[in-house]
């Protein structure tokens, strides 16, 4: 029975392997959506007393370049780590990450 389960997980992992970068991107995007409000609130507190132009510039830099840079850099980093996983663990780990993020989002009333 366990060899059947491992065989199925291994086959799923082999099927899923070409999509590891996309799954890493989806994970990073989900993390940024879930924690984006906290990041924005912290930045807002830091620049709250600054001039309107400075606040606007910081907002543009953080949203356009900060989140973009984080997405590209963290996706590559996560994809490299996912690539190290054996095929049999690939799908369970990726799904576990999404389930954990979903549970956290539910607990924080994001969904």
N, CA, C and O atoms as CSV, one atom per row, in Angstrom:
chain,resi,resn,atom,element,x,y,z
A,1,UNK,N,N,0.823,-1.201,0.000
A,1,UNK,CA,C,0.000,0.000,0.000
A,1,UNK,C,C,0.863,1.259,0.000
A,1,UNK,O,O,0.616,2.184,-0.773
A,2,UNK,N,N,1.881,1.293,0.873
A,2,UNK,CA,C,2.713,2.500,0.945
A,2,UNK,C,C,3.532,2.685,-0.330
A,2,UNK,O,O,3.810,3.815,-0.733
A,3,UNK,N,N,3.919,1.571,-0.969
A,3,UNK,CA,C,4.664,1.710,-2.218
A,3,UNK,C,C,3.763,2.279,-3.320
A,3,UNK,O,O,4.242,2.981,-4.211
A,4,UNK,N,N,2.469,1.982,-3.262
A,4,UNK,CA,C,1.513,2.549,-4.213
A,4,UNK,C,C,1.403,4.060,-4.009
A,4,UNK,O,O,1.414,4.824,-4.975
A,5,UNK,N,N,1.297,4.486,-2.751
A,5,UNK,CA,C,1.204,5.915,-2.434
A,5,UNK,C,C,2.476,6.622,-2.863
A,5,UNK,O,O,2.414,7.683,-3.483
A,6,UNK,N,N,3.635,6.047,-2.539
A,6,UNK,CA,C,4.908,6.655,-2.947
A,6,UNK,C,C,5.046,6.691,-4.465
A,6,UNK,O,O,5.601,7.642,-5.015
A,7,UNK,N,N,4.557,5.685,-5.127
A,7,UNK,CA,C,4.597,5.667,-6.585
A,7,UNK,C,C,3.743,6.777,-7.189
A,7,UNK,O,O,4.158,7.456,-8.128
A,8,UNK,N,N,2.541,6.950,-6.635
A,8,UNK,CA,C,1.650,8.011,-7.117
A,8,UNK,C,C,2.262,9.382,-6.839
A,8,UNK,O,O,2.260,10.255,-7.707
A,9,UNK,N,N,2.790,9.570,-5.617
A,9,UNK,CA,C,3.417,10.850,-5.277
A,9,UNK,C,C,4.636,11.128,-6.153
A,9,UNK,O,O,4.883,12.268,-6.546
A,10,UNK,N,N,5.383,10.089,-6.449
A,10,UNK,CA,C,6.559,10.243,-7.315
A,10,UNK,C,C,6.130,10.637,-8.729
A,10,UNK,O,O,6.730,11.523,-9.338
A,11,UNK,N,N,5.103,9.987,-9.242
A,11,UNK,CA,C,4.593,10.330,-10.575
A,11,UNK,C,C,4.050,11.762,-10.610
A,11,UNK,O,O,4.298,12.499,-11.564
A,12,UNK,N,N,3.309,12.152,-9.566
A,12,UNK,CA,C,2.801,13.518,-9.485
A,12,UNK,C,C,3.950,14.528,-9.432
A,12,UNK,O,O,3.901,15.579,-10.071
A,13,UNK,N,N,4.977,14.189,-8.664
A,13,UNK,CA,C,6.137,15.066,-8.562
A,13,UNK,C,C,6.849,15.228,-9.896
A,13,UNK,O,O,7.269,16.330,-10.252
A,14,UNK,N,N,6.985,14.132,-10.633
A,14,UNK,CA,C,7.616,14.203,-11.953
A,14,UNK,C,C,6.769,15.026,-12.918
A,14,UNK,O,O,7.305,15.773,-13.737
A,15,UNK,N,N,5.453,14.890,-12.823
A,15,UNK,CA,C,4.564,15.680,-13.667
A,15,UNK,C,C,4.636,17.165,-13.301
A,15,UNK,O,O,4.583,18.030,-14.175
A,16,UNK,N,N,4.755,17.448,-12.011
A,16,UNK,CA,C,4.734,18.808,-11.487
A,16,UNK,C,C,6.087,19.513,-11.612
A,16,UNK,O,O,6.146,20.741,-11.554
A,17,UNK,N,N,7.159,18.765,-11.781
A,17,UNK,CA,C,8.520,19.317,-11.797
A,17,UNK,C,C,8.716,20.468,-12.785
A,17,UNK,O,O,9.358,21.452,-12.417
A,18,UNK,N,N,8.202,20.405,-14.020
A,18,UNK,CA,C,8.404,21.531,-14.947
A,18,UNK,C,C,7.719,22.829,-14.498
A,18,UNK,O,O,8.013,23.902,-15.025
A,19,UNK,N,N,6.816,22.728,-13.532
A,19,UNK,CA,C,6.056,23.889,-13.081
A,19,UNK,C,C,6.531,24.420,-11.732
A,19,UNK,O,O,5.814,25.170,-11.071
A,20,UNK,N,N,7.739,24.031,-11.323
A,20,UNK,CA,C,8.208,24.446,-10.006
A,20,UNK,C,C,8.438,25.953,-9.922
A,20,UNK,O,O,8.214,26.545,-8.867
A,21,UNK,N,N,8.879,26.587,-11.005
A,21,UNK,CA,C,9.061,28.041,-10.977
A,21,UNK,C,C,7.710,28.743,-10.840
A,21,UNK,O,O,7.591,29.712,-10.090
A,22,UNK,N,N,6.702,28.268,-11.553
A,22,UNK,CA,C,5.384,28.863,-11.471
A,22,UNK,C,C,4.776,28.676,-10.087
A,22,UNK,O,O,4.100,29.568,-9.573
A,23,UNK,N,N,5.016,27.518,-9.488
A,23,UNK,CA,C,4.492,27.301,-8.139
A,23,UNK,C,C,5.223,28.189,-7.140
A,23,UNK,O,O,4.606,28.701,-6.206
A,24,UNK,N,N,6.526,28.380,-7.320
A,24,UNK,CA,C,7.279,29.290,-6.448
A,24,UNK,C,C,6.759,30.714,-6.602
A,24,UNK,O,O,6.617,31.431,-5.611
A,25,UNK,N,N,6.474,31.128,-7.829
A,25,UNK,CA,C,5.933,32.461,-8.074
A,25,UNK,C,C,4.569,32.618,-7.405
A,25,UNK,O,O,4.287,33.657,-6.808
A,26,UNK,N,N,3.735,31.607,-7.501
A,26,UNK,CA,C,2.413,31.662,-6.870
A,26,UNK,C,C,2.532,31.735,-5.347
A,26,UNK,O,O,1.764,32.448,-4.702
A,27,UNK,N,N,3.472,31.015,-4.779
A,27,UNK,CA,C,3.688,31.056,-3.328
A,27,UNK,C,C,4.151,32.445,-2.903
A,27,UNK,O,O,3.618,33.008,-1.947
A,28,UNK,N,N,5.131,32.997,-3.598
A,28,UNK,CA,C,5.643,34.324,-3.254
A,28,UNK,C,C,4.556,35.377,-3.432
A,28,UNK,O,O,4.413,36.267,-2.593
A,29,UNK,N,N,3.797,35.285,-4.505
A,29,UNK,CA,C,2.706,36.246,-4.716
A,29,UNK,C,C,1.683,36.153,-3.590
A,29,UNK,O,O,1.184,37.174,-3.118
A,30,UNK,N,N,1.373,34.944,-3.163
A,30,UNK,CA,C,0.423,34.750,-2.069
A,30,UNK,C,C,0.968,35.342,-0.776
A,30,UNK,O,O,0.236,35.999,-0.035
A,31,UNK,N,N,2.242,35.115,-0.503
A,31,UNK,CA,C,2.860,35.680,0.705
A,31,UNK,C,C,2.807,37.203,0.670
A,31,UNK,O,O,2.489,37.836,1.677
A,32,UNK,N,N,3.117,37.796,-0.487
A,32,UNK,CA,C,3.084,39.256,-0.580
A,32,UNK,C,C,1.666,39.803,-0.437
A,32,UNK,O,O,1.474,40.880,0.128
A,33,UNK,N,N,0.683,39.080,-0.938
A,33,UNK,CA,C,-0.704,39.524,-0.764
A,33,UNK,C,C,-1.105,39.432,0.706
A,33,UNK,O,O,-1.720,40.355,1.242
A,34,UNK,N,N,-0.764,38.337,1.349
A,34,UNK,CA,C,-1.161,38.135,2.740
A,34,UNK,C,C,-0.452,39.133,3.660
A,34,UNK,O,O,-1.070,39.676,4.576
A,35,UNK,N,N,0.834,39.376,3.424
A,35,UNK,CA,C,1.598,40.260,4.305
A,35,UNK,C,C,1.766,41.672,3.755
A,35,UNK,O,O,2.379,42.513,4.412
A,36,UNK,N,N,1.241,41.951,2.574
A,36,UNK,CA,C,1.395,43.265,1.954
A,36,UNK,C,C,0.808,44.390,2.782
A,36,UNK,O,O,1.387,45.474,2.852
A,37,UNK,N,N,-0.323,44.152,3.406
A,37,UNK,CA,C,-0.941,45.184,4.226
A,37,UNK,C,C,-0.053,45.549,5.411
A,37,UNK,O,O,0.059,46.722,5.766
A,38,UNK,N,N,0.575,44.553,6.021
A,38,UNK,CA,C,1.488,44.820,7.140
A,38,UNK,C,C,2.702,45.608,6.667
A,38,UNK,O,O,3.147,46.538,7.339
A,39,UNK,N,N,3.232,45.236,5.519
A,39,UNK,CA,C,4.387,45.943,4.960
A,39,UNK,C,C,4.011,47.389,4.654
A,39,UNK,O,O,4.747,48.312,5.005
A,40,UNK,N,N,2.870,47.586,4.003
A,40,UNK,CA,C,2.421,48.938,3.666
A,40,UNK,C,C,2.164,49.778,4.915
A,40,UNK,O,O,2.491,50.964,4.939
A,41,UNK,N,N,1.585,49.178,5.943
A,41,UNK,CA,C,1.320,49.909,7.185
A,41,UNK,C,C,2.617,50.356,7.849
A,41,UNK,O,O,2.709,51.476,8.352
A,42,UNK,N,N,3.607,49.490,7.850
A,42,UNK,CA,C,4.899,49.835,8.441
A,42,UNK,C,C,5.551,50.976,7.672
A,42,UNK,O,O,6.066,51.917,8.276
A,43,UNK,N,N,5.534,50.901,6.362
A,43,UNK,CA,C,6.127,51.958,5.539
A,43,UNK,C,C,5.349,53.260,5.713
A,43,UNK,O,O,5.932,54.344,5.741
A,44,UNK,N,N,4.035,53.142,5.829
A,44,UNK,CA,C,3.199,54.325,6.029
A,44,UNK,C,C,3.555,55.030,7.337
A,44,UNK,O,O,3.607,56.259,7.387
A,45,UNK,N,N,3.800,54.258,8.390
A,45,UNK,CA,C,4.189,54.842,9.670
A,45,UNK,C,C,5.545,55.540,9.573
A,45,UNK,O,O,5.766,56.581,10.193
A,46,UNK,N,N,6.441,54.958,8.796
A,46,UNK,CA,C,7.784,55.525,8.665
A,46,UNK,C,C,7.752,56.861,7.938
A,46,UNK,O,O,8.460,57.790,8.327
A,47,UNK,N,N,6.942,56.976,6.887
A,47,UNK,CA,C,6.941,58.185,6.056
A,47,UNK,C,C,5.740,59.100,6.320
A,47,UNK,O,O,5.518,60.048,5.567
A,48,UNK,N,N,4.971,58.838,7.361
A,48,UNK,CA,C,3.739,59.587,7.609
A,48,UNK,C,C,3.973,61.086,7.752
A,48,UNK,O,O,3.134,61.878,7.324
A,49,UNK,N,N,5.075,61.487,8.333
A,49,UNK,CA,C,5.323,62.909,8.590
A,49,UNK,C,C,6.102,63.593,7.474
A,49,UNK,O,O,6.451,64.769,7.577
A,50,UNK,N,N,6.363,62.861,6.428
A,50,UNK,CA,C,7.120,63.427,5.313
A,50,UNK,C,C,6.193,64.207,4.385
A,50,UNK,O,O,4.969,64.094,4.462
A,51,UNK,N,N,6.792,64.982,3.525
A,51,UNK,CA,C,6.043,65.774,2.537
A,51,UNK,C,C,5.310,64.841,1.577
A,51,UNK,O,O,5.719,63.698,1.371
A,52,UNK,N,N,4.229,65.341,0.996
A,52,UNK,CA,C,3.397,64.566,0.072
A,52,UNK,C,C,4.228,63.957,-1.062
A,52,UNK,O,O,4.031,62.794,-1.414
A,53,UNK,N,N,5.132,64.712,-1.621
A,53,UNK,CA,C,5.948,64.225,-2.743
A,53,UNK,C,C,6.839,63.069,-2.296
A,53,UNK,O,O,7.000,62.088,-3.023
A,54,UNK,N,N,7.414,63.183,-1.107
A,54,UNK,CA,C,8.264,62.098,-0.576
A,54,UNK,C,C,7.414,60.851,-0.333
A,54,UNK,O,O,7.818,59.743,-0.686
A,55,UNK,N,N,6.239,61.030,0.268
A,55,UNK,CA,C,5.365,59.873,0.524
A,55,UNK,C,C,4.962,59.198,-0.776
A,55,UNK,O,O,4.955,57.970,-0.866
A,56,UNK,N,N,4.628,59.995,-1.780
A,56,UNK,CA,C,4.245,59.451,-3.082
A,56,UNK,C,C,5.409,58.716,-3.728
A,56,UNK,O,O,5.232,57.624,-4.267
A,57,UNK,N,N,6.587,59.302,-3.677
A,57,UNK,CA,C,7.777,58.679,-4.249
A,57,UNK,C,C,8.097,57.352,-3.557
A,57,UNK,O,O,8.414,56.358,-4.212
A,58,UNK,N,N,8.011,57.350,-2.240
A,58,UNK,CA,C,8.265,56.109,-1.495
A,58,UNK,C,C,7.227,55.054,-1.867
A,58,UNK,O,O,7.570,53.886,-2.049
A,59,UNK,N,N,5.973,55.451,-1.980
A,59,UNK,CA,C,4.918,54.517,-2.362
A,59,UNK,C,C,5.207,53.892,-3.724
A,59,UNK,O,O,5.110,52.677,-3.893
A,60,UNK,N,N,5.560,54.732,-4.688
A,60,UNK,CA,C,5.859,54.235,-6.035
A,60,UNK,C,C,7.070,53.310,-6.001
A,60,UNK,O,O,7.056,52.241,-6.611
A,61,UNK,N,N,8.116,53.721,-5.289
A,61,UNK,CA,C,9.323,52.890,-5.217
A,61,UNK,C,C,9.045,51.544,-4.557
A,61,UNK,O,O,9.514,50.506,-5.024
A,62,UNK,N,N,8.287,51.570,-3.480
A,62,UNK,CA,C,7.993,50.321,-2.765
A,62,UNK,C,C,7.087,49.423,-3.604
A,62,UNK,O,O,7.363,48.233,-3.755
A,63,UNK,N,N,6.022,49.976,-4.143
A,63,UNK,CA,C,5.068,49.150,-4.891
A,63,UNK,C,C,5.627,48.678,-6.227
A,63,UNK,O,O,5.520,47.499,-6.565
A,64,UNK,N,N,6.214,49.581,-6.978
A,64,UNK,CA,C,6.685,49.214,-8.320
A,64,UNK,C,C,7.987,48.437,-8.269
A,64,UNK,O,O,8.117,47.381,-8.888
A,65,UNK,N,N,8.938,48.960,-7.535
A,65,UNK,CA,C,10.256,48.340,-7.547
A,65,UNK,C,C,10.468,47.386,-6.375
A,65,UNK,O,O,11.061,46.321,-6.544
A,66,UNK,N,N,9.997,47.753,-5.206
A,66,UNK,CA,C,10.200,46.909,-4.024
A,66,UNK,C,C,9.505,45.566,-4.140
A,66,UNK,O,O,10.131,44.515,-4.001
A,67,UNK,N,N,8.209,45.610,-4.395
A,67,UNK,CA,C,7.464,44.356,-4.529
A,67,UNK,C,C,7.900,43.578,-5.769
A,67,UNK,O,O,7.963,42.349,-5.744
A,68,UNK,N,N,8.197,44.290,-6.843
A,68,UNK,CA,C,8.675,43.618,-8.057
A,68,UNK,C,C,10.003,42.916,-7.817
A,68,UNK,O,O,10.190,41.764,-8.207
A,69,UNK,N,N,10.925,43.627,-7.167
A,69,UNK,CA,C,12.236,43.046,-6.864
A,69,UNK,C,C,12.097,41.862,-5.912
A,69,UNK,O,O,12.719,40.818,-6.106
A,70,UNK,N,N,11.271,42.039,-4.878
A,70,UNK,CA,C,11.040,40.925,-3.953
A,70,UNK,C,C,10.457,39.716,-4.670
A,70,UNK,O,O,10.869,38.583,-4.423
A,71,UNK,N,N,9.502,39.956,-5.554
A,71,UNK,CA,C,8.876,38.856,-6.277
A,71,UNK,C,C,9.893,38.109,-7.132
A,71,UNK,O,O,9.952,36.880,-7.096
A,72,UNK,N,N,10.686,38.839,-7.894
A,72,UNK,CA,C,11.667,38.195,-8.777
A,72,UNK,C,C,12.733,37.474,-7.967
A,72,UNK,O,O,13.044,36.315,-8.242
A,73,UNK,N,N,13.291,38.144,-6.981
A,73,UNK,CA,C,14.392,37.577,-6.205
A,73,UNK,C,C,13.940,36.380,-5.366
A,73,UNK,O,O,14.580,35.329,-5.376
A,74,UNK,N,N,12.829,36.552,-4.637
A,74,UNK,CA,C,12.358,35.464,-3.783
A,74,UNK,C,C,11.835,34.278,-4.583
A,74,UNK,O,O,11.960,33.134,-4.146
A,75,UNK,N,N,11.250,34.537,-5.750
A,75,UNK,CA,C,10.788,33.434,-6.597
A,75,UNK,C,C,11.957,32.588,-7.049
A,75,UNK,O,O,11.882,31.360,-7.005
A,76,UNK,N,N,13.033,33.217,-7.482
A,76,UNK,CA,C,14.220,32.455,-7.895
A,76,UNK,C,C,14.784,31.653,-6.733
A,76,UNK,O,O,15.145,30.486,-6.885
A,77,UNK,N,N,14.857,32.292,-5.572
A,77,UNK,CA,C,15.387,31.614,-4.385
A,77,UNK,C,C,14.521,30.418,-4.002
A,77,UNK,O,O,15.037,29.335,-3.728
A,78,UNK,N,N,13.208,30.615,-3.985
A,78,UNK,CA,C,12.299,29.523,-3.626
A,78,UNK,C,C,12.304,28.425,-4.677
A,78,UNK,O,O,12.251,27.244,-4.333
A,79,UNK,N,N,12.367,28.792,-5.956
A,79,UNK,CA,C,12.403,27.789,-7.021
A,79,UNK,C,C,13.656,26.920,-6.905
A,79,UNK,O,O,13.604,25.718,-7.163
A,80,UNK,N,N,14.772,27.522,-6.521
A,80,UNK,CA,C,16.003,26.744,-6.317
A,80,UNK,C,C,15.840,25.755,-5.171
A,80,UNK,O,O,16.325,24.626,-5.242
A,81,UNK,N,N,15.155,26.185,-4.114
A,81,UNK,CA,C,14.941,25.288,-2.974
A,81,UNK,C,C,13.954,24.173,-3.331
A,81,UNK,O,O,14.140,23.023,-2.934
A,82,UNK,N,N,12.912,24.517,-4.078
A,82,UNK,CA,C,11.947,23.501,-4.505
A,82,UNK,C,C,12.625,22.480,-5.415
A,82,UNK,O,O,12.299,21.293,-5.367
A,83,UNK,N,N,13.561,22.933,-6.239
A,83,UNK,CA,C,14.271,22.030,-7.154
A,83,UNK,C,C,15.067,20.976,-6.398
A,83,UNK,O,O,15.344,19.910,-6.947
A,84,UNK,N,N,15.435,21.245,-5.171
A,84,UNK,CA,C,16.210,20.298,-4.372
A,84,UNK,C,C,15.351,19.196,-3.762
A,84,UNK,O,O,15.872,18.187,-3.286
A,85,UNK,N,N,14.032,19.392,-3.776
A,85,UNK,CA,C,13.142,18.389,-3.191
A,85,UNK,C,C,13.060,17.149,-4.077
A,85,UNK,O,O,12.996,17.266,-5.300
A,86,UNK,N,N,13.060,15.972,-3.473
A,86,UNK,CA,C,12.804,14.763,-4.269
A,86,UNK,C,C,11.377,14.800,-4.826
A,86,UNK,O,O,10.486,15.405,-4.232
A,87,UNK,N,N,11.175,14.152,-5.964
A,87,UNK,CA,C,9.868,14.159,-6.622
A,87,UNK,C,C,8.738,13.714,-5.696
A,87,UNK,O,O,7.635,14.256,-5.762
A,88,UNK,N,N,8.997,12.757,-4.857
A,88,UNK,CA,C,7.952,12.205,-4.003
A,88,UNK,C,C,7.438,13.245,-2.999
A,88,UNK,O,O,6.288,13.160,-2.570
A,89,UNK,N,N,8.265,14.221,-2.617
A,89,UNK,CA,C,7.863,15.225,-1.639
A,89,UNK,C,C,7.413,16.541,-2.273
A,89,UNK,O,O,6.886,17.405,-1.573
A,90,UNK,N,N,7.606,16.708,-3.553
A,90,UNK,CA,C,7.360,17.980,-4.210
A,90,UNK,C,C,5.916,18.446,-4.055
A,90,UNK,O,O,5.677,19.540,-3.542
A,91,UNK,N,N,4.973,17.657,-4.478
A,91,UNK,CA,C,3.560,18.054,-4.431
A,91,UNK,C,C,3.067,18.216,-2.985
A,91,UNK,O,O,2.402,19.208,-2.688
A,92,UNK,N,N,3.367,17.281,-2.078
A,92,UNK,CA,C,2.907,17.492,-0.698
A,92,UNK,C,C,3.481,18.760,-0.053
A,92,UNK,O,O,2.776,19.434,0.698
A,93,UNK,N,N,4.730,19.093,-0.328
A,93,UNK,CA,C,5.322,20.297,0.261
A,93,UNK,C,C,4.658,21.550,-0.303
A,93,UNK,O,O,4.309,22.456,0.453
A,94,UNK,N,N,4.483,21.611,-1.616
A,94,UNK,CA,C,3.873,22.797,-2.230
A,94,UNK,C,C,2.435,22.958,-1.741
A,94,UNK,O,O,2.026,24.064,-1.388
A,95,UNK,N,N,1.674,21.886,-1.716
A,95,UNK,CA,C,0.299,21.985,-1.228
A,95,UNK,C,C,0.257,22.342,0.251
A,95,UNK,O,O,-0.625,23.088,0.677
A,96,UNK,N,N,1.185,21.830,1.036
A,96,UNK,CA,C,1.236,22.167,2.461
A,96,UNK,C,C,1.511,23.652,2.667
A,96,UNK,O,O,0.939,24.276,3.561
A,97,UNK,N,N,2.380,24.210,1.845
A,97,UNK,CA,C,2.665,25.641,1.940
A,97,UNK,C,C,1.402,26.445,1.646
A,97,UNK,O,O,1.076,27.382,2.376
A,98,UNK,N,N,0.694,26.083,0.582
A,98,UNK,CA,C,-0.528,26.809,0.244
A,98,UNK,C,C,-1.606,26.643,1.313
A,98,UNK,O,O,-2.312,27.598,1.634
A,99,UNK,N,N,-1.734,25.454,1.856
A,99,UNK,CA,C,-2.724,25.228,2.912
A,99,UNK,C,C,-2.373,26.048,4.143
A,99,UNK,O,O,-3.252,26.646,4.762
A,100,UNK,N,N,-1.089,26.080,4.505
A,100,UNK,CA,C,-0.641,26.877,5.650
A,100,UNK,C,C,-0.911,28.360,5.424
A,100,UNK,O,O,-1.404,29.047,6.318
A,101,UNK,N,N,-0.591,28.852,4.234
A,101,UNK,CA,C,-0.864,30.261,3.927
A,101,UNK,C,C,-2.362,30.552,3.954
A,101,UNK,O,O,-2.782,31.603,4.439
A,102,UNK,N,N,-3.163,29.632,3.438
A,102,UNK,CA,C,-4.610,29.801,3.473
A,102,UNK,C,C,-5.159,29.819,4.890
A,102,UNK,O,O,-6.040,30.618,5.209
A,103,UNK,N,N,-4.639,28.939,5.741
A,103,UNK,CA,C,-5.072,28.917,7.140
A,103,UNK,C,C,-4.673,30.212,7.845
A,103,UNK,O,O,-5.446,30.765,8.627
A,104,UNK,N,N,-3.465,30.689,7.564
A,104,UNK,CA,C,-3.019,31.951,8.163
A,104,UNK,C,C,-3.902,33.105,7.682
A,104,UNK,O,O,-4.311,33.948,8.479
A,105,UNK,N,N,-4.192,33.142,6.386
A,105,UNK,CA,C,-5.041,34.197,5.837
A,105,UNK,C,C,-6.434,34.149,6.457
A,105,UNK,O,O,-7.023,35.189,6.754
A,106,UNK,N,N,-6.951,32.962,6.648
A,106,UNK,CA,C,-8.260,32.807,7.284
A,106,UNK,C,C,-8.216,33.302,8.718
A,106,UNK,O,O,-9.130,33.996,9.165
A,107,UNK,N,N,-7.170,32.954,9.438
A,107,UNK,CA,C,-7.037,33.372,10.832
A,107,UNK,C,C,-6.925,34.894,10.941
A,107,UNK,O,O,-7.442,35.490,11.887
A,108,UNK,N,N,-6.258,35.516,9.985
A,108,UNK,CA,C,-6.095,36.977,9.988
A,108,UNK,C,C,-7.268,37.684,9.318
A,108,UNK,O,O,-7.258,38.906,9.167
A,109,UNK,N,N,-8.273,36.921,8.920
A,109,UNK,CA,C,-9.493,37.434,8.277
A,109,UNK,C,C,-9.204,38.133,6.941
A,109,UNK,O,O,-9.841,39.127,6.593
A,110,UNK,N,N,-8.230,37.588,6.206
A,110,UNK,CA,C,-7.959,38.084,4.859
A,110,UNK,C,C,-8.957,37.504,3.855
A,110,UNK,O,O,-9.209,38.078,2.796
A,111,UNK,N,N,-9.521,36.338,4.225
A,111,UNK,CA,C,-10.518,35.709,3.344
A,111,UNK,C,C,-11.762,35.391,4.141
A,111,UNK,O,O,-12.727,34.857,3.593
